[in-house]
């Protein structure tokens, strides 16, 4: 996919997932400190009860932002807040 087209269709996370992700990041920072890293799996329970939402998170994390498996929680918060 051409870069210009790819940028124009960048998927945003649904509001409920975005809010939960920010909440989880803040909780992990409070528990483990400023250097805590996490993956998008941290935003979900240990069961696959919403596969569509999980795939949206995976797409946002892996394809849209090309993030490593574990990223700093502060970085994730900044990315999410930048989306508006």
N, CA, C and O atoms as a GROMACS GRO file, in nm:
protein
  336
    1UNK      N    1   0.086  -0.118   0.000
    1UNK     CA    2   0.000   0.000   0.000
    1UNK      C    3   0.090   0.123   0.000
    1UNK      O    4   0.182   0.131   0.081
    2UNK      N    5   0.065   0.219  -0.089
    2UNK     CA    6   0.146   0.341  -0.090
    2UNK      C    7   0.139   0.413   0.044
    2UNK      O    8   0.036   0.411   0.111
    3UNK      N    9   0.250   0.476   0.081
    3UNK     CA   10   0.259   0.542   0.212
    3UNK      C   11   0.150   0.647   0.231
    3UNK      O   12   0.092   0.656   0.339
    4UNK      N   13   0.122   0.726   0.128
    4UNK     CA   14   0.020   0.830   0.141
    4UNK      C   15  -0.116   0.769   0.170
    4UNK      O   16  -0.190   0.819   0.255
    5UNK      N   17  -0.150   0.663   0.099
    5UNK     CA   18  -0.278   0.596   0.121
    5UNK      C   19  -0.282   0.532   0.259
    5UNK      O   20  -0.384   0.537   0.328
    6UNK      N   21  -0.172   0.471   0.299
    6UNK     CA   22  -0.166   0.406   0.430
    6UNK      C   23  -0.192   0.506   0.542
    6UNK      O   24  -0.264   0.475   0.637
    7UNK      N   25  -0.137   0.625   0.532
    7UNK     CA   26  -0.157   0.726   0.635
    7UNK      C   27  -0.302   0.772   0.640
    7UNK      O   28  -0.352   0.802   0.748
    8UNK      N   29  -0.369   0.777   0.528
    8UNK     CA   30  -0.506   0.828   0.527
    8UNK      C   31  -0.607   0.729   0.584
    8UNK      O   32  -0.718   0.768   0.619
    9UNK      N   33  -0.571   0.602   0.594
    9UNK     CA   34  -0.663   0.503   0.648
    9UNK      C   35  -0.613   0.445   0.780
    9UNK      O   36  -0.653   0.336   0.820
   10UNK      N   37  -0.527   0.518   0.849
   10UNK     CA   38  -0.474   0.472   0.976
   10UNK      C   39  -0.588   0.449   1.073
   10UNK      O   40  -0.662   0.541   1.105
   11UNK      N   41  -0.602   0.326   1.122
   11UNK     CA   42  -0.713   0.297   1.214
   11UNK      C   43  -0.689   0.358   1.352
   11UNK      O   44  -0.578   0.352   1.406
   12UNK      N   45  -0.793   0.415   1.406
   12UNK     CA   46  -0.790   0.465   1.542
   12UNK      C   47  -0.856   0.361   1.631
   12UNK      O   48  -0.943   0.287   1.586
   13UNK      N   49  -0.814   0.357   1.754
   13UNK     CA   50  -0.879   0.265   1.847
   13UNK      C   51  -1.016   0.316   1.885
   13UNK      O   52  -1.036   0.437   1.896
   14UNK      N   53  -1.111   0.227   1.904
   14UNK     CA   54  -1.242   0.270   1.954
   14UNK      C   55  -1.224   0.341   2.089
   14UNK      O   56  -1.133   0.310   2.165
   15UNK      N   57  -1.312   0.436   2.116
   15UNK     CA   58  -1.300   0.519   2.236
   15UNK      C   59  -1.292   0.435   2.363
   15UNK      O   60  -1.210   0.464   2.450
   16UNK      N   61  -1.374   0.332   2.374
   16UNK     CA   62  -1.374   0.251   2.497
   16UNK      C   63  -1.241   0.178   2.517
   16UNK      O   64  -1.195   0.163   2.630
   17UNK      N   65  -1.180   0.132   2.408
   17UNK     CA   66  -1.050   0.065   2.420
   17UNK      C   67  -0.941   0.166   2.449
   17UNK      O   68  -0.851   0.140   2.530
   18UNK      N   69  -0.948   0.280   2.385
   18UNK     CA   70  -0.848   0.385   2.410
   18UNK      C   71  -0.850   0.426   2.557
   18UNK      O   72  -0.744   0.438   2.619
   19UNK      N   73  -0.968   0.449   2.611
   19UNK     CA   74  -0.980   0.488   2.752
   19UNK      C   75  -0.928   0.379   2.844
   19UNK      O   76  -0.859   0.408   2.942
   20UNK      N   77  -0.961   0.254   2.814
   20UNK     CA   78  -0.913   0.143   2.896
   20UNK      C   79  -0.762   0.131   2.887
   20UNK      O   80  -0.696   0.107   2.988
   21UNK      N   81  -0.706   0.147   2.768
   21UNK     CA   82  -0.562   0.136   2.750
   21UNK      C   83  -0.488   0.242   2.830
   21UNK      O   84  -0.387   0.213   2.894
   22UNK      N   85  -0.538   0.364   2.827
   22UNK     CA   86  -0.476   0.472   2.905
   22UNK      C   87  -0.484   0.440   3.054
   22UNK      O   88  -0.387   0.460   3.128
   23UNK      N   89  -0.598   0.391   3.097
   23UNK     CA   90  -0.618   0.354   3.238
   23UNK      C   91  -0.520   0.243   3.279
   23UNK      O   92  -0.458   0.250   3.385
   24UNK      N   93  -0.506   0.141   3.195
   24UNK     CA   94  -0.415   0.030   3.225
   24UNK      C   95  -0.271   0.081   3.231
   24UNK      O   96  -0.195   0.041   3.319
   25UNK      N   97  -0.233   0.167   3.139
   25UNK     CA   98  -0.097   0.222   3.139
   25UNK      C   99  -0.069   0.297   3.269
   25UNK      O  100   0.036   0.277   3.331
   26UNK      N  101  -0.162   0.382   3.310
   26UNK     CA  102  -0.143   0.457   3.435
   26UNK      C  103  -0.135   0.363   3.555
   26UNK      O  104  -0.056   0.385   3.647
   27UNK      N  105  -0.217   0.258   3.555
   27UNK     CA  106  -0.215   0.162   3.666
   27UNK      C  107  -0.081   0.089   3.673
   27UNK      O  108  -0.025   0.072   3.781
   28UNK      N  109  -0.030   0.047   3.557
   28UNK     CA  110   0.098  -0.024   3.553
   28UNK      C  111   0.212   0.068   3.598
   28UNK      O  112   0.303   0.024   3.668
   29UNK      N  113   0.208   0.195   3.557
   29UNK     CA  114   0.310   0.291   3.600
   29UNK      C  115   0.306   0.307   3.751
   29UNK      O  116   0.410   0.309   3.817
   30UNK      N  117   0.185   0.319   3.806
   30UNK     CA  118   0.170   0.335   3.952
   30UNK      C  119   0.221   0.212   4.027
   30UNK      O  120   0.279   0.224   4.134
   31UNK      N  121   0.200   0.094   3.969
   31UNK     CA  122   0.240  -0.031   4.035
   31UNK      C  123   0.390  -0.059   4.022
   31UNK      O  124   0.453  -0.105   4.117
   32UNK      N  125   0.444  -0.032   3.903
   32UNK     CA  126   0.580  -0.080   3.874
   32UNK      C  127   0.680   0.029   3.840
   32UNK      O  128   0.798   0.000   3.821
   33UNK      N  129   0.636   0.154   3.833
   33UNK     CA  130   0.730   0.263   3.808
   33UNK      C  131   0.729   0.313   3.664
   33UNK      O  132   0.665   0.255   3.576
   34UNK      N  133   0.802   0.421   3.643
   34UNK     CA  134   0.802   0.492   3.514
   34UNK      C  135   0.857   0.411   3.397
   34UNK      O  136   0.823   0.440   3.282
   35UNK      N  137   0.940   0.312   3.422
   35UNK     CA  138   1.000   0.236   3.313
   35UNK      C  139   0.922   0.112   3.274
   35UNK      O  140   0.970   0.031   3.195
   36UNK      N  141   0.803   0.095   3.327
   36UNK     CA  142   0.726  -0.026   3.299
   36UNK      C  143   0.691  -0.034   3.151
   36UNK      O  144   0.653   0.064   3.087
   37UNK      N  145   0.705  -0.155   3.099
   37UNK     CA  146   0.666  -0.182   2.961
   37UNK      C  147   0.547  -0.277   2.960
   37UNK      O  148   0.524  -0.351   3.055
   38UNK      N  149   0.473  -0.272   2.851
   38UNK     CA  150   0.359  -0.363   2.838
   38UNK      C  151   0.329  -0.387   2.692
   38UNK      O  152   0.381  -0.318   2.604
   39UNK      N  153   0.246  -0.486   2.666
   39UNK     CA  154   0.201  -0.514   2.530
   39UNK      C  155   0.052  -0.488   2.523
   39UNK      O  156  -0.014  -0.464   2.625
   40UNK      N  157  -0.002  -0.491   2.403
   40UNK     CA  158  -0.145  -0.464   2.388
   40UNK      C  159  -0.231  -0.570   2.457
   40UNK      O  160  -0.348  -0.546   2.485
   41UNK      N  161  -0.173  -0.686   2.483
   41UNK     CA  162  -0.248  -0.790   2.555
   41UNK      C  163  -0.286  -0.745   2.696
   41UNK      O  164  -0.382  -0.797   2.753
   42UNK      N  165  -0.214  -0.649   2.752
   42UNK     CA  166  -0.243  -0.599   2.887
   42UNK      C  167  -0.380  -0.532   2.894
   42UNK      O  168  -0.434  -0.513   3.003
   43UNK      N  169  -0.435  -0.495   2.781
   43UNK     CA  170  -0.563  -0.425   2.778
   43UNK      C  171  -0.683  -0.521   2.779
   43UNK      O  172  -0.798  -0.477   2.776
   44UNK      N  173  -0.654  -0.651   2.784
   44UNK     CA  174  -0.759  -0.753   2.774
   44UNK      C  175  -0.748  -0.853   2.889
   44UNK      O  176  -0.642  -0.870   2.948
   45UNK      N  177  -0.860  -0.918   2.918
   45UNK     CA  178  -0.861  -1.028   3.015
   45UNK      C  179  -0.785  -1.146   2.954
   45UNK      O  180  -0.751  -1.144   2.836
   46UNK      N  181  -0.758  -1.245   3.033
   46UNK     CA  182  -0.684  -1.362   2.985
   46UNK      C  183  -0.770  -1.458   2.903
   46UNK      O  184  -0.734  -1.574   2.885
   47UNK      N  185  -0.880  -1.410   2.855
   47UNK     CA  186  -0.964  -1.491   2.767
   47UNK      C  187  -1.002  -1.407   2.646
   47UNK      O  188  -1.008  -1.284   2.652
   48UNK      N  189  -1.027  -1.475   2.538
   48UNK     CA  190  -1.059  -1.406   2.413
   48UNK      C  191  -1.210  -1.390   2.403
   48UNK      O  192  -1.277  -1.468   2.335
   49UNK      N  193  -1.264  -1.289   2.471
   49UNK     CA  194  -1.408  -1.270   2.469
   49UNK      C  195  -1.452  -1.159   2.372
   49UNK      O  196  -1.571  -1.134   2.357
   50UNK      N  197  -1.356  -1.094   2.308
   50UNK     CA  198  -1.388  -0.990   2.209
   50UNK      C  199  -1.279  -0.989   2.103
   50UNK      O  200  -1.193  -0.900   2.102
   51UNK      N  201  -1.283  -1.088   2.014
   51UNK     CA  202  -1.176  -1.104   1.916
   51UNK      C  203  -1.167  -0.986   1.820
   51UNK      O  204  -1.057  -0.953   1.775
   52UNK      N  205  -1.278  -0.922   1.788
   52UNK     CA  206  -1.274  -0.806   1.697
   52UNK      C  207  -1.196  -0.691   1.760
   52UNK      O  208  -1.114  -0.627   1.695
   53UNK      N  209  -1.223  -0.664   1.887
   53UNK     CA  210  -1.153  -0.557   1.958
   53UNK      C  211  -1.004  -0.590   1.973
   53UNK      O  212  -0.919  -0.503   1.960
   54UNK      N  213  -0.974  -0.716   2.000
   54UNK     CA  214  -0.835  -0.760   2.010
   54UNK      C  215  -0.762  -0.738   1.878
   54UNK      O  216  -0.648  -0.691   1.877
   55UNK      N  217  -0.827  -0.769   1.767
   55UNK     CA  218  -0.765  -0.749   1.636
   55UNK      C  219  -0.746  -0.600   1.606
   55UNK      O  220  -0.646  -0.562   1.544
   56UNK      N  221  -0.838  -0.516   1.649
   56UNK     CA  222  -0.822  -0.372   1.630
   56UNK      C  223  -0.700  -0.323   1.707
   56UNK      O  224  -0.622  -0.242   1.657
   57UNK      N  225  -0.685  -0.371   1.830
   57UNK     CA  226  -0.569  -0.332   1.911
   57UNK      C  227  -0.440  -0.382   1.847
   57UNK      O  228  -0.341  -0.309   1.842
   58UNK      N  229  -0.440  -0.505   1.799
   58UNK     CA  230  -0.322  -0.561   1.735
   58UNK      C  231  -0.285  -0.482   1.610
   58UNK      O  232  -0.167  -0.454   1.588
   59UNK      N  233  -0.383  -0.448   1.530
   59UNK     CA  234  -0.358  -0.369   1.409
   59UNK      C  235  -0.300  -0.233   1.443
   59UNK      O  236  -0.203  -0.189   1.382
   60UNK      N  237  -0.360  -0.166   1.541
   60UNK     CA  238  -0.312  -0.034   1.584
   60UNK      C  239  -0.168  -0.045   1.633
   60UNK      O  240  -0.085   0.040   1.599
   61UNK      N  241  -0.138  -0.147   1.712
   61UNK     CA  242  -0.006  -0.164   1.774
   61UNK      C  243   0.100  -0.206   1.672
   61UNK      O  244   0.207  -0.147   1.665
   62UNK      N  245   0.068  -0.308   1.592
   62UNK     CA  246   0.168  -0.371   1.505
   62UNK      C  247   0.178  -0.302   1.370
   62UNK      O  248   0.288  -0.266   1.327
   63UNK      N  249   0.067  -0.283   1.302
   63UNK     CA  250   0.072  -0.227   1.168
   63UNK      C  251   0.076  -0.074   1.167
   63UNK      O  252   0.158  -0.015   1.096
   64UNK      N  253  -0.010  -0.012   1.244
   64UNK     CA  254  -0.018   0.134   1.239
   64UNK      C  255   0.106   0.198   1.298
   64UNK      O  256   0.163   0.289   1.238
   65UNK      N  257   0.148   0.153   1.415
   65UNK     CA  258   0.259   0.218   1.485
   65UNK      C  259   0.389   0.138   1.483
   65UNK      O  260   0.492   0.186   1.529
   66UNK      N  261   0.384   0.016   1.431
   66UNK     CA  262   0.501  -0.072   1.420
   66UNK      C  263   0.579  -0.078   1.552
   66UNK      O  264   0.701  -0.062   1.555
   67UNK      N  265   0.505  -0.102   1.659
   67UNK     CA  266   0.565  -0.109   1.792
   67UNK      C  267   0.623  -0.247   1.818
   67UNK      O  268   0.580  -0.347   1.760
   68UNK      N  269   0.722  -0.252   1.906
   68UNK     CA  270   0.777  -0.379   1.952
   68UNK      C  271   0.674  -0.447   2.042
   68UNK      O  272   0.574  -0.387   2.080
   69UNK      N  273   0.701  -0.574   2.074
   69UNK     CA  274   0.605  -0.647   2.158
   69UNK      C  275   0.581  -0.575   2.290
   69UNK      O  276   0.466  -0.560   2.332
   70UNK      N  277   0.688  -0.531   2.354
   70UNK     CA  278   0.674  -0.453   2.478
   70UNK      C  279   0.721  -0.311   2.453
   70UNK      O  280   0.827  -0.288   2.395
   71UNK      N  281   0.640  -0.215   2.497
   71UNK     CA  282   0.673  -0.073   2.485
   71UNK      C  283   0.648  -0.006   2.619
   71UNK      O  284   0.570  -0.055   2.701
   72UNK      N  285   0.715   0.105   2.641
   72UNK     CA  286   0.697   0.181   2.765
   72UNK      C  287   0.554   0.235   2.772
   72UNK      O  288   0.500   0.284   2.673
   73UNK      N  289   0.496   0.226   2.889
   73UNK     CA  290   0.358   0.272   2.909
   73UNK      C  291   0.344   0.420   2.877
   73UNK      O  292   0.243   0.462   2.820
   74UNK      N  293   0.445   0.500   2.913
   74UNK     CA  294   0.438   0.644   2.883
   74UNK      C  295   0.430   0.669   2.732
   74UNK      O  296   0.359   0.760   2.689
   75UNK      N  297   0.500   0.590   2.654
   75UNK     CA  298   0.497   0.605   2.508
   75UNK      C  299   0.358   0.573   2.454
   75UNK      O  300   0.307   0.644   2.367
   76UNK      N  301   0.297   0.468   2.506
   76UNK     CA  302   0.163   0.430   2.462
   76UNK      C  303   0.062   0.539   2.496
   76UNK      O  304  -0.024   0.572   2.414
   77UNK      N  305   0.072   0.595   2.614
   77UNK     CA  306  -0.019   0.704   2.654
   77UNK      C  307  -0.005   0.822   2.557
   77UNK      O  308  -0.105   0.877   2.513
   78UNK      N  309   0.118   0.859   2.524
   78UNK     CA  310   0.140   0.971   2.432
   78UNK      C  311   0.080   0.943   2.295
   78UNK      O  312   0.017   1.031   2.236
   79UNK      N  313   0.098   0.823   2.244
   79UNK     CA  314   0.041   0.787   2.114
   79UNK      C  315  -0.112   0.795   2.117
   79UNK      O  316  -0.174   0.848   2.025
   80UNK      N  317  -0.171   0.742   2.222
   80UNK     CA  318  -0.317   0.742   2.233
   80UNK      C  319  -0.372   0.884   2.248
   80UNK      O  320  -0.472   0.918   2.185
   81UNK      N  321  -0.307   0.965   2.329
   81UNK     CA  322  -0.354   1.102   2.349
   81UNK      C  323  -0.335   1.186   2.224
   81UNK      O  324  -0.412   1.280   2.201
   82UNK      N  325  -0.235   1.155   2.142
   82UNK     CA  326  -0.212   1.229   2.018
   82UNK      C  327  -0.323   1.205   1.916
   82UNK      O  328  -0.343   1.287   1.826
   83UNK      N  329  -0.394   1.095   1.930
   83UNK     CA  330  -0.503   1.065   1.837
   83UNK      C  331  -0.627   1.149   1.864
   83UNK      O  332  -0.718   1.154   1.781
   84UNK      N  333  -0.629   1.215   1.977
   84UNK     CA  334  -0.744   1.303   2.007
   84UNK      C  335  -0.859   1.236   2.072
   84UNK      O  336  -0.960   1.300   2.101
   0.00000   0.00000   0.00000
